[in-house]
Amino acid sequence: MQPNDLEELQRVLCRRLPYVAPVSLMWLAYGALDFVVYPEHAPRWLVYRLVAFVPFLLLHLNVRRVPPRRVVPAVCGCAASTSIPLSLMVLESGGFGSSYYVGYTVVFAFCAVVFPMDWRRMAILALVLLGPYFVAASWHGGATFALVAERSTFLLTLTAFLVAGGELSTRLFVRERRARARMRELVGALEESTRRDPLTDVFNRRYLGERLAEELALFRRRGVPFAFLLADLDHFKRLNDEHGHPAGDHALVEASDAIRRVTRRENLLFRYGGEEFAVLLPATRLDQAVRAAEQLRGTVEVLDVAWEGRRIPLTVSVGVTAVRPDDDADALVRRADVALYRAKDAGRNRVESA
């Protein structure tokens, strides 16, 4: 698994681990039967069960603080803390002749379901769980060939199935995670495409409405100022008539690229309509916006645009305004539009503020 897959695994554990506490409590409740079946061992075995329960509880409480790459070792540590007390119970109840080995099937199956892992980590978990059992049971004795073969075959077959199941569940888990990530990318790309002007690749007028509403809400809530400007390419109709509409489209792309280069990263450029562009300047006063508009105007004026070997002169008129306490989006845009027409009436290729 890749590091991102481990982080996703950790999030899955955070969702699944709440089941650890009730299952462990059921395991402790099962210990009450020991007072009936093995009354001489029951008090000590209850301590063993508590020892097995505490690490699972600690993992449940701390998994969010465990680094992703340490999740699997933490799970194996909890498995070992369960396996060793259970092995002592096997040892004290008759070695290989004891039926307590069935407890391993329960613990291992539980770990396989709660902790999806690849086959290597699942195999390590199997060794951690089953190793102490074989050591303890063999040490006690009563390990006839037939009994060892029966228990070993059962446990190893179970291990093989669970390792294969763990590998399959993890592959499906990783594939589902990647499919979700790809889906998020596609949805994000689709949302982004609905915000963009197809010709100039700047934001469109629809998205401008959304951002104006956000900036107005921020201004009313926290008093953060912002400015807004409208820029219109001068004599654009004449450009289309003389050079053709493809030349006009080329000029729009060149102008938008130039404007984008001179605007701050926080400022947002929109195609407002036709040959008009809008720029939203967050956290900006009117005097700062006027300076930014002058820079924009000067950049377009010296722009070297050519079409089919002929130079196309471009200039731009700009209207600038800043938000006021009683503004809504329409009032702000109208005020910038009035300033823009004032710039055009004064001879074009200039900046006017409202």
C-alpha positions as CSV (number, residue, x, y, z in Angstrom):
1,M,0.0,0.0,0.0
2,Q,1.1,3.5,-0.7
3,P,1.4,6.2,2.0
4,N,-2.0,7.7,0.9
5,D,-3.6,4.3,1.1
6,L,-2.3,3.9,4.7
7,E,-3.8,7.3,5.6
8,E,-7.1,6.1,4.1
9,L,-6.8,2.8,6.1
10,Q,-6.3,4.8,9.3
11,R,-9.6,6.7,8.5
12,V,-11.3,3.4,8.0
13,L,-10.0,2.1,11.3
14,C,-11.3,5.2,13.0
15,R,-14.8,4.3,11.7
16,R,-14.5,0.6,12.5
17,L,-12.7,0.6,15.9
18,P,-15.8,1.6,17.9
19,Y,-16.8,-2.1,17.4
20,V,-13.7,-3.2,19.3
21,A,-14.9,-2.2,22.8
22,P,-18.3,-4.0,22.6
23,V,-16.7,-7.1,21.0
24,S,-14.0,-7.1,23.7
25,L,-16.6,-6.8,26.4
26,M,-18.5,-9.8,25.0
27,W,-15.1,-11.6,25.1
28,L,-14.9,-10.8,28.8
29,A,-18.5,-11.8,29.4
30,Y,-17.7,-15.2,27.7
31,G,-15.2,-15.6,30.6
32,A,-18.0,-16.0,33.0
33,L,-18.5,-19.5,31.4
34,D,-15.0,-20.3,32.7
35,F,-16.4,-20.4,36.2
36,V,-18.6,-23.3,35.1
37,V,-16.2,-25.2,32.7
38,Y,-12.8,-24.5,34.4
39,P,-13.6,-23.2,37.9
40,E,-10.1,-23.7,39.1
41,H,-8.6,-21.5,36.4
42,A,-11.4,-19.0,36.0
43,P,-10.1,-16.2,38.3
44,R,-6.7,-16.2,36.7
45,W,-8.2,-16.4,33.2
46,L,-10.3,-13.4,33.9
47,V,-7.0,-11.5,34.4
48,Y,-5.7,-12.9,31.1
49,R,-8.8,-11.6,29.3
50,L,-8.4,-8.2,30.8
51,V,-4.8,-8.1,29.7
52,A,-6.0,-9.0,26.1
53,F,-8.7,-6.3,26.3
54,V,-6.6,-3.3,27.4
55,P,-4.4,-3.0,24.3
56,F,-7.4,-3.0,22.0
57,L,-9.0,-0.3,24.1
58,L,-5.7,1.8,23.9
59,L,-5.6,1.4,20.1
60,H,-9.2,2.5,19.9
61,L,-8.5,5.6,21.9
62,N,-5.2,6.5,20.2
63,V,-5.5,5.4,16.6
64,R,-6.1,9.0,15.4
65,R,-2.8,10.0,16.8
66,V,-0.8,7.0,15.4
67,P,1.2,7.9,12.3
68,P,-0.2,6.2,9.3
69,R,2.9,4.0,8.8
70,R,2.6,2.8,12.4
71,V,-1.0,1.6,12.1
72,V,-0.1,-2.0,11.0
73,P,2.6,-2.5,13.8
74,A,0.1,-1.2,16.3
75,V,-2.5,-3.8,15.1
76,C,0.1,-6.6,15.3
77,G,1.0,-5.5,18.8
78,C,-2.6,-5.7,19.9
79,A,-2.9,-9.1,18.2
80,A,0.2,-10.3,20.2
81,S,-1.3,-9.0,23.4
82,T,-4.4,-11.1,22.7
83,S,-2.5,-14.2,21.5
84,I,-0.1,-14.5,24.5
85,P,-2.9,-14.6,27.3
86,L,-4.9,-16.9,25.1
87,S,-1.9,-19.2,24.7
88,L,-1.5,-19.4,28.5
89,M,-5.2,-20.4,28.7
90,V,-4.5,-23.2,26.1
91,L,-1.5,-24.3,28.1
92,E,-3.4,-24.5,31.4
93,S,-6.4,-26.2,29.9
94,G,-4.7,-29.2,28.2
95,G,-2.3,-28.1,25.5
96,F,-3.2,-29.5,22.0
97,G,-6.1,-31.4,23.6
98,S,-7.7,-28.1,24.6
99,S,-10.7,-26.6,22.7
100,Y,-9.4,-23.1,23.4
101,Y,-7.6,-23.1,20.1
102,V,-11.0,-22.2,18.6
103,G,-10.6,-18.8,20.3
104,Y,-7.8,-18.1,17.8
105,T,-10.2,-18.5,14.9
106,V,-12.5,-15.9,16.5
107,V,-9.7,-13.4,17.2
108,F,-8.0,-13.8,13.8
109,A,-11.3,-13.5,11.9
110,F,-12.1,-10.4,13.9
111,C,-8.7,-8.8,13.1
112,A,-9.1,-9.7,9.4
113,V,-12.5,-8.0,9.2
114,V,-11.7,-4.9,11.2
115,F,-8.2,-4.3,9.8
116,P,-8.0,-4.7,6.0
117,M,-4.4,-5.4,5.0
118,D,-2.4,-6.8,2.1
119,W,-1.4,-10.5,2.1
120,R,2.1,-9.8,3.5
121,R,0.9,-7.8,6.5
122,M,-1.9,-10.3,7.0
123,A,0.6,-13.2,7.0
124,I,2.7,-11.4,9.6
125,L,-0.5,-10.9,11.7
126,A,-1.2,-14.7,11.4
127,L,2.3,-15.5,12.7
128,V,1.9,-13.1,15.6
129,L,-1.4,-14.7,16.5
130,L,-0.7,-18.4,15.9
131,G,3.0,-18.6,16.9
132,P,2.4,-18.4,20.7
133,Y,-0.4,-21.0,20.4
134,F,1.9,-23.6,18.8
135,V,4.7,-22.8,21.3
136,A,2.4,-23.0,24.4
137,A,0.5,-26.1,23.3
138,S,3.6,-28.0,22.3
139,W,5.3,-27.1,25.5
140,H,2.5,-28.6,27.6
141,G,2.6,-31.9,25.8
142,G,-0.2,-34.2,24.6
143,A,0.8,-33.2,21.1
144,T,0.2,-36.5,19.2
145,F,0.9,-36.5,15.5
146,A,-2.8,-36.8,14.6
147,L,-3.8,-34.0,16.9
148,V,-1.1,-31.6,15.7
149,A,-1.9,-32.4,12.1
150,E,-5.6,-31.8,12.7
151,R,-5.1,-28.5,14.5
152,S,-2.3,-27.3,12.2
153,T,-4.3,-28.1,9.1
154,F,-7.4,-26.3,10.4
155,L,-5.5,-23.2,11.6
156,L,-3.3,-22.9,8.5
157,T,-6.2,-23.4,6.2
158,L,-8.1,-20.7,8.0
159,T,-5.0,-18.5,7.8
160,A,-4.7,-19.1,4.1
161,F,-8.4,-18.2,3.5
162,L,-8.2,-15.1,5.7
163,V,-4.9,-14.0,4.1
164,A,-6.5,-14.3,0.7
165,G,-9.6,-12.5,1.9
166,G,-7.5,-9.8,3.5
167,E,-5.6,-9.3,0.2
168,L,-8.9,-9.2,-1.8
169,S,-10.6,-6.8,0.6
170,T,-7.6,-4.5,0.6
171,R,-7.4,-4.5,-3.2
172,L,-11.0,-3.7,-3.4
173,F,-10.6,-1.1,-0.7
174,V,-7.7,0.6,-2.5
175,R,-9.5,0.3,-5.9
176,E,-12.6,1.9,-4.4
177,R,-10.5,4.7,-2.8
178,R,-8.8,5.5,-6.1
179,A,-12.1,5.4,-8.0
180,R,-13.5,7.9,-5.5
181,A,-10.5,10.1,-5.9
182,R,-10.8,9.9,-9.7
183,M,-14.5,10.7,-9.4
184,R,-13.7,13.8,-7.2
185,E,-11.2,14.9,-9.8
186,L,-13.7,14.6,-12.6
187,V,-16.4,16.4,-10.6
188,G,-13.9,19.1,-9.8
189,A,-12.9,19.4,-13.4
190,L,-16.5,19.6,-14.5
191,E,-17.3,22.3,-11.9
192,E,-14.2,24.2,-13.0
193,S,-15.3,24.0,-16.6
194,T,-18.7,25.6,-15.8
195,R,-16.8,28.5,-14.3
196,R,-14.5,29.2,-17.2
197,D,-15.0,31.2,-20.4
198,P,-14.3,28.7,-23.3
199,L,-12.4,31.2,-25.5
200,T,-10.1,33.0,-23.0
201,D,-10.1,30.4,-20.2
202,V,-10.7,33.1,-17.6
203,F,-13.6,32.9,-15.2
204,N,-17.1,33.6,-16.6
205,R,-19.9,36.0,-15.6
206,R,-21.8,33.3,-13.8
207,Y,-18.9,32.7,-11.4
208,L,-18.5,36.4,-10.9
209,G,-21.9,36.6,-9.4
210,E,-21.0,33.8,-6.9
211,R,-17.7,35.5,-5.9
212,L,-19.3,39.0,-5.5
213,A,-21.9,37.5,-3.2
214,E,-19.1,35.9,-1.1
215,E,-17.0,39.1,-0.9
216,L,-20.1,41.2,0.0
217,A,-20.9,38.7,2.8
218,L,-17.3,38.9,4.1
219,F,-17.5,42.8,3.9
220,R,-20.7,42.9,6.0
221,R,-19.5,40.3,8.5
222,R,-16.0,41.5,9.1
223,G,-15.6,44.8,7.3
224,V,-13.0,43.5,4.8
225,P,-13.0,45.9,1.8
226,F,-12.7,45.0,-1.8
227,A,-12.7,46.7,-5.2
228,F,-14.1,46.0,-8.6
229,L,-13.2,47.1,-12.0
230,L,-14.7,46.8,-15.5
231,A,-12.3,47.0,-18.5
232,D,-13.5,47.3,-22.1
233,L,-11.3,47.0,-25.2
234,D,-11.6,50.2,-27.2
235,H,-13.0,50.2,-30.8
236,F,-13.5,46.4,-30.7
237,K,-16.3,46.5,-33.3
238,R,-14.0,48.3,-35.7
239,L,-11.3,45.7,-35.1
240,N,-13.7,42.9,-36.0
241,D,-14.9,44.8,-39.2
242,E,-11.3,45.4,-40.4
243,H,-9.6,42.2,-39.5
244,G,-12.4,39.7,-39.1
245,H,-13.9,37.9,-36.1
246,P,-11.0,35.3,-35.8
247,A,-8.7,38.3,-35.3
248,G,-11.0,39.7,-32.7
249,D,-11.0,36.4,-30.8
250,H,-7.2,36.3,-31.0
251,A,-7.1,39.8,-29.6
252,L,-9.4,38.9,-26.7
253,V,-7.1,35.9,-25.8
254,E,-4.0,38.0,-25.9
255,A,-5.6,40.8,-23.9
256,S,-6.9,38.4,-21.2
257,D,-3.4,36.7,-20.9
258,A,-1.8,40.1,-20.5
259,I,-4.3,41.2,-17.9
260,R,-3.9,37.9,-16.0
261,R,-0.1,38.4,-15.9
262,V,-0.3,41.8,-14.2
263,T,-3.0,41.0,-11.7
264,R,-2.1,39.7,-8.2
265,R,-2.6,36.1,-7.4
266,E,-5.5,36.9,-5.1
267,N,-7.3,39.0,-7.8
268,L,-9.8,37.2,-10.0
269,L,-10.2,37.9,-13.7
270,F,-13.6,37.4,-15.5
271,R,-14.9,37.8,-19.0
272,Y,-17.9,39.9,-18.4
273,G,-19.3,39.8,-21.9
274,G,-18.1,40.4,-25.5
275,E,-14.9,42.5,-25.2
276,E,-15.5,43.4,-21.5
277,F,-13.5,42.0,-18.6
278,A,-14.0,42.3,-14.9
279,V,-11.5,42.1,-12.1
280,L,-12.4,41.4,-8.5
281,L,-9.8,42.7,-6.0
282,P,-10.3,41.3,-2.5
283,A,-8.9,43.2,0.5
284,T,-8.2,46.3,-1.7
285,R,-9.0,50.0,-1.2
286,L,-10.1,52.3,-4.0
287,D,-6.7,54.0,-4.4
288,Q,-4.9,50.6,-4.6
289,A,-7.5,49.5,-7.2
290,V,-6.9,52.6,-9.3
291,R,-3.1,51.9,-9.4
292,A,-3.8,48.3,-10.4
293,A,-6.2,49.5,-13.2
294,E,-3.5,51.9,-14.5
295,Q,-1.0,49.1,-14.6
296,L,-3.6,47.0,-16.5
297,R,-4.3,49.8,-19.0
298,G,-0.6,50.4,-19.6
299,T,0.1,46.7,-20.2
300,V,-2.7,46.4,-22.8
301,E,-1.5,49.6,-24.5
302,V,2.0,48.3,-25.2
303,L,0.8,44.8,-26.1
304,D,2.1,43.5,-29.5
305,V,-0.8,41.7,-31.1
306,A,-0.5,40.7,-34.8
307,W,-2.9,38.8,-37.1
308,E,-1.8,37.5,-40.5
309,G,1.2,39.7,-40.5
310,R,-0.7,42.9,-39.5
311,R,-0.3,44.6,-36.1
312,I,-3.5,45.1,-34.2
313,P,-3.3,48.1,-31.8
314,L,-5.2,47.6,-28.6
315,T,-6.2,50.0,-25.8
316,V,-8.6,49.6,-22.9
317,S,-10.8,51.8,-20.9
318,V,-11.3,51.0,-17.2
319,G,-14.0,51.9,-14.6
320,V,-13.0,51.3,-11.0
321,T,-15.1,51.3,-7.8
322,A,-14.9,50.0,-4.2
323,V,-17.5,48.5,-2.0
324,R,-19.8,50.8,0.1
325,P,-21.8,49.8,3.2
326,D,-25.2,49.9,1.4
327,D,-24.0,48.1,-1.7
328,D,-25.4,45.0,-3.3
329,A,-23.8,43.3,-6.3
330,D,-26.0,45.2,-8.9
331,A,-25.2,48.6,-7.3
332,L,-21.5,47.8,-7.3
333,V,-21.4,46.7,-11.0
334,R,-23.6,49.7,-12.1
335,R,-21.2,52.1,-10.4
336,A,-18.2,50.5,-12.2
337,D,-20.1,50.6,-15.4
338,V,-20.8,54.4,-15.0
339,A,-17.1,55.0,-14.4
340,L,-16.3,52.9,-17.5
341,Y,-18.5,55.0,-19.7
342,R,-17.0,58.1,-18.3
343,A,-13.6,56.9,-19.3
344,K,-14.9,56.2,-22.8
345,D,-16.5,59.6,-23.1
346,A,-13.3,61.3,-22.0
347,G,-11.4,59.8,-25.0
348,R,-10.8,56.1,-24.1
349,N,-7.6,54.4,-23.0
350,R,-7.9,55.8,-19.5
351,V,-9.0,54.9,-16.0
352,E,-11.9,56.5,-14.2
353,S,-13.1,55.8,-10.6
354,A,-16.4,56.1,-8.9
